[in-house]
């Protein structure tokens, strides 16, 4: 896919924005039906340490699907995810929410068109959770972000160190940039996870791994009528597919009836797009159509 993207505006060190130029007819996309209202805002929350060559593929894909949507991308880092916590994440998105989201969402058109949020991995989930918190600070805890569709790519993971410890440690080790042998990185990562995740959980303190999945299945955070799509893989070395499927079942039990699942085999963590781009974007396209109350055949 090679498209001419609109200019990127650097809102902050971790937030990038692509404004639509308004010159493209939505109908020029071969997937857009005249009956479908396209999203006006697309929120992307990247996985930790995602590079431009990776996340630009998603910007291009959304620009092809919905060329007149405003895309707001929030980047994550391993250091901020594990050492910054909630308050640090809220500082990352604070100005974005107040200067970009709130002015748009007080417009009546946004409630009609809605927002599509696409969240990658647990690190992206932390920034998404922070966005919800800042939104609630502005509007109250009983008013969720006006989402039509929520895409969860390679998330959420399991919630207890008893099953997730090696996965958490591997994720931290992958984020270490020091030129050290792998076994030393893994040892350091295991120590960090023990201090920041295992000990607090043993002491009964809520940690990111439990708070994040719970937030996603709370109606005050995500509208019950919104559509959610889980994109995941049986081959993911960081997020067990069983944990994703258990979370989807929990969502249905809590009243989220529009829950879709797209399970890949053979794709690595946040690499499902690379394995089968057509299948990936078709799943996203269908999820947004379902949110509009329209069922269309696969392309």
C-alpha positions as CSV (number, residue, x, y, z in Angstrom):
1,X,0.0,0.0,0.0
2,X,1.5,3.3,-1.0
3,X,-0.7,6.4,-0.4
4,X,-0.1,10.1,-0.3
5,X,-0.8,10.9,3.4
6,X,-1.9,14.3,4.6
7,X,0.8,16.2,6.5
8,X,1.5,15.0,10.0
9,X,1.4,17.5,12.9
10,X,3.6,16.9,15.9
11,X,1.2,17.8,18.8
12,X,3.7,16.7,21.4
13,X,6.6,14.3,21.9
14,X,4.2,11.3,22.0
15,X,1.2,12.6,20.1
16,X,1.0,12.9,16.3
17,X,-2.0,14.1,14.3
18,X,-3.0,13.7,10.7
19,X,-5.7,16.2,9.6
20,X,-7.8,15.3,6.6
21,X,-7.4,17.7,3.7
22,X,-11.1,17.5,2.9
23,X,-10.5,17.1,-0.8
24,X,-11.1,13.4,-0.9
25,X,-14.5,11.9,-1.6
26,X,-15.3,9.1,0.9
27,X,-16.9,7.2,-1.9
28,X,-13.5,6.9,-3.6
29,X,-12.7,4.1,-1.1
30,X,-13.8,0.8,-2.6
31,X,-15.1,-0.3,0.8
32,X,-17.3,2.6,1.8
33,X,-21.0,2.2,1.4
34,X,-23.1,5.3,0.9
35,X,-25.2,4.1,3.8
36,X,-22.2,4.1,6.2
37,X,-21.3,7.2,8.1
38,X,-17.5,7.1,8.3
39,X,-15.7,8.0,11.6
40,X,-14.6,11.6,12.0
41,X,-12.0,10.8,14.6
42,X,-9.7,7.8,14.8
43,X,-7.6,7.3,17.9
44,X,-4.6,5.1,17.7
45,X,-2.7,4.0,20.8
46,X,0.6,2.2,19.7
47,X,2.4,-0.6,21.4
48,X,5.6,0.2,23.4
49,X,8.4,1.6,21.3
50,X,6.6,1.3,18.0
51,X,8.7,2.8,15.1
52,X,7.3,5.0,12.3
53,X,7.8,2.3,9.7
54,X,5.4,0.2,11.8
55,X,2.7,2.5,12.8
56,X,2.5,4.3,9.4
57,X,1.1,1.2,7.9
58,X,-2.0,1.7,10.0
59,X,-2.2,5.4,9.2
60,X,-2.1,4.4,5.5
61,X,-4.7,1.8,6.0
62,X,-7.1,4.1,7.7
63,X,-6.5,6.9,5.2
64,X,-7.5,4.4,2.5
65,X,-10.6,3.4,4.3
66,X,-11.7,6.7,5.7
67,X,-9.7,9.5,4.0
68,X,-11.6,12.3,5.7
69,X,-11.1,11.1,9.3
70,X,-8.8,12.9,11.7
71,X,-6.3,10.5,13.0
72,X,-4.7,11.1,16.5
73,X,-1.9,8.7,17.4
74,X,-0.5,8.4,20.9
75,X,2.9,6.6,21.2
76,X,3.9,4.4,24.1
77,X,7.3,3.4,25.5
78,X,8.4,0.5,27.7
79,X,9.9,2.9,30.3
80,X,6.7,4.9,30.7
81,X,4.5,1.8,30.7
82,X,6.3,0.1,33.6
83,X,7.8,3.1,35.5
84,X,5.5,6.0,34.8
85,X,2.2,4.5,35.8
86,X,-1.3,6.1,35.5
87,X,-0.3,9.7,36.3
88,X,2.5,9.7,33.7
89,X,0.1,8.3,31.1
90,X,-2.5,11.0,31.9
91,X,0.1,13.7,31.5
92,X,0.9,12.3,28.0
93,X,-2.8,12.6,26.8
94,X,-4.0,15.5,29.0
95,X,-3.5,18.3,26.4
96,X,-4.6,16.1,23.5
97,X,-7.9,15.3,25.2
98,X,-8.6,18.9,26.1
99,X,-7.4,20.6,22.9
100,X,-8.3,18.1,20.3
101,X,-10.9,15.6,21.5
102,X,-13.2,17.7,23.7
103,X,-13.7,20.6,21.2
104,X,-14.6,18.0,18.5
105,X,-16.8,15.9,20.7
106,X,-18.9,18.8,21.9
107,X,-19.9,19.2,18.2
108,X,-23.2,17.4,17.5
109,X,-21.8,15.8,14.4
110,X,-19.4,13.7,16.5
111,X,-22.2,12.1,18.4
112,X,-23.7,11.2,15.1
113,X,-20.5,10.0,13.4
114,X,-18.7,8.7,16.5
115,X,-15.1,7.7,17.3
116,X,-13.1,4.7,16.3
117,X,-10.3,3.7,18.8
118,X,-7.6,1.2,17.9
119,X,-5.5,0.0,20.8
120,X,-2.3,-2.1,20.5
121,X,-1.0,-4.2,23.3
122,X,-1.2,-3.5,27.0
123,X,1.1,-0.4,26.6
124,X,-1.4,1.2,24.2
125,X,-4.1,0.1,26.7
126,X,-2.5,2.2,29.4
127,X,-2.7,5.3,27.3
128,X,-6.2,4.5,26.3
129,X,-7.2,4.1,29.9
130,X,-5.5,7.4,30.7
131,X,-7.5,9.1,27.9
132,X,-10.7,7.8,29.5
133,X,-9.6,9.1,32.9
134,X,-8.9,12.6,31.6
135,X,-12.2,12.5,29.7
136,X,-14.0,11.6,33.0
137,X,-12.3,14.5,34.8
138,X,-13.8,16.8,32.3
139,X,-17.3,15.4,32.0
140,X,-17.9,13.1,35.0
141,X,-17.4,9.4,35.5
142,X,-20.9,8.5,34.2
143,X,-20.2,9.8,30.7
144,X,-18.1,7.5,28.5
145,X,-16.0,8.6,25.5
146,X,-18.5,8.5,22.5
147,X,-17.0,5.4,20.9
148,X,-18.7,3.6,18.1
149,X,-16.0,1.0,17.6
150,X,-13.1,-0.3,19.7
151,X,-10.4,-2.4,18.1
152,X,-8.2,-4.3,20.5
153,X,-5.1,-5.7,18.8
154,X,-3.0,-8.2,20.8
155,X,-4.6,-7.4,24.1
156,X,-5.6,-7.6,26.9
157,X,-3.3,-10.2,28.5
158,X,-3.7,-12.3,31.6
159,X,-4.1,-10.7,35.0
160,X,-2.1,-12.8,37.4
161,X,1.7,-13.2,37.8
162,X,1.1,-17.0,38.3
163,X,0.5,-17.4,34.6
164,X,1.9,-14.2,33.1
165,X,5.3,-13.6,34.8
166,X,7.5,-14.9,32.0
167,X,5.4,-13.0,29.4
168,X,5.7,-9.8,31.4
169,X,9.4,-10.2,31.8
170,X,9.9,-11.0,28.1
171,X,8.0,-7.8,27.2
172,X,10.2,-5.7,29.5
173,X,13.4,-7.3,28.2
174,X,12.4,-6.6,24.6
175,X,12.1,-2.9,25.5
176,X,15.6,-2.7,26.9
177,X,18.0,-0.9,24.5
178,X,21.2,-1.5,26.4
179,X,23.8,-3.7,24.5
180,X,23.6,-6.6,27.0
181,X,23.4,-10.4,26.6
182,X,19.8,-11.6,26.4
183,X,20.1,-13.6,29.7
184,X,21.2,-10.5,31.6
185,X,18.4,-8.4,30.1
186,X,15.9,-11.1,31.0
187,X,17.2,-11.2,34.6
188,X,16.9,-7.5,34.9
189,X,13.4,-7.6,33.5
190,X,12.4,-10.3,35.9
191,X,13.6,-8.2,38.8
192,X,11.7,-5.2,37.5
193,X,8.5,-7.2,37.1
194,X,8.9,-8.8,40.5
195,X,9.2,-5.3,42.2
196,X,6.5,-3.5,40.1
197,X,4.0,-6.3,39.4
198,X,4.4,-9.4,41.5
199,X,5.0,-8.0,45.0
200,X,2.2,-5.4,44.7
201,X,-0.2,-8.1,43.5
202,X,0.7,-10.4,46.4
203,X,0.1,-7.5,48.8
204,X,-3.4,-6.9,47.2
205,X,-2.5,-3.7,45.4
206,X,-4.2,-3.3,42.0
207,X,-1.6,-3.4,39.1
208,X,-1.9,-2.4,35.5
209,X,-2.4,-6.0,34.4
210,X,-5.7,-6.2,36.4
211,X,-6.8,-2.6,36.2
212,X,-6.6,-2.3,32.4
213,X,-8.8,-5.3,31.4
214,X,-11.3,-4.3,34.0
215,X,-11.5,-0.8,32.6
216,X,-12.3,-2.1,29.2
217,X,-15.3,-4.0,30.5
218,X,-16.8,-1.1,32.4
219,X,-19.8,0.6,30.8
220,X,-18.8,4.0,32.2
221,X,-15.6,3.7,30.2
222,X,-16.8,2.0,27.0
223,X,-20.4,2.4,25.8
224,X,-22.4,-0.9,26.0
225,X,-23.8,-0.4,22.5
226,X,-20.3,0.1,21.0
227,X,-18.8,-2.6,18.8
228,X,-15.5,-4.1,19.8
229,X,-13.2,-6.3,17.8
230,X,-10.4,-8.4,19.3
231,X,-7.6,-9.1,16.8
232,X,-5.2,-11.7,18.3
233,X,-3.2,-14.8,17.5
234,X,-2.5,-18.3,18.9
235,X,1.2,-17.6,18.2
236,X,1.6,-14.4,20.2
237,X,4.5,-14.9,22.6
238,X,3.5,-12.0,24.8
239,X,-0.3,-12.2,25.0
240,X,-2.0,-15.6,25.4
241,X,-4.9,-16.1,23.1
242,X,-6.8,-17.8,26.0
243,X,-6.6,-14.5,28.0
244,X,-8.0,-12.5,25.1
245,X,-10.9,-15.0,24.6
246,X,-11.7,-15.0,28.3
247,X,-11.9,-11.2,28.3
248,X,-14.2,-11.3,25.3
249,X,-16.5,-13.7,27.1
250,X,-16.4,-11.5,30.2
251,X,-17.4,-8.5,28.0
252,X,-20.4,-10.4,26.7
253,X,-21.4,-11.4,30.3
254,X,-21.3,-7.8,31.3
255,X,-23.7,-6.7,28.6
256,X,-21.4,-5.8,25.7
257,X,-23.3,-7.6,23.0
258,X,-21.5,-6.5,19.9
259,X,-18.2,-8.4,20.5
260,X,-16.3,-9.6,17.5
261,X,-13.2,-11.8,17.4
262,X,-10.6,-12.3,14.6
263,X,-8.2,-15.0,15.6
264,X,-5.0,-15.4,13.6
265,X,-2.6,-18.4,13.6
266,X,1.1,-17.9,12.9
267,X,1.3,-14.2,13.5
268,X,3.5,-12.6,16.2
269,X,2.6,-9.9,18.7
270,X,1.0,-6.9,16.9
271,X,2.1,-8.4,13.6
272,X,-1.3,-9.7,12.3
273,X,-1.5,-6.9,9.7
274,X,1.8,-8.0,8.2
275,X,0.6,-11.6,7.9
276,X,-2.7,-10.9,6.1
277,X,-3.4,-7.2,5.4
278,X,-6.7,-7.9,3.5
279,X,-8.1,-10.0,6.2
280,X,-7.0,-7.5,8.9
281,X,-8.6,-4.4,7.2
282,X,-11.7,-6.4,6.3
283,X,-12.2,-7.2,10.0
284,X,-11.9,-3.5,10.9
285,X,-14.2,-2.4,8.1
286,X,-16.8,-4.9,9.1
287,X,-16.6,-3.8,12.8
288,X,-17.3,-0.2,11.9
289,X,-20.2,-1.3,9.6
290,X,-21.7,-3.3,12.5
291,X,-21.5,-0.2,14.7
292,X,-23.5,1.6,12.0
293,X,-26.1,-1.1,12.1
294,X,-25.2,-2.3,8.6
295,X,-24.1,-5.9,7.7
296,X,-22.2,-6.1,4.5
297,X,-20.6,-9.1,2.7
298,X,-16.8,-9.6,2.9
299,X,-14.8,-8.2,0.1
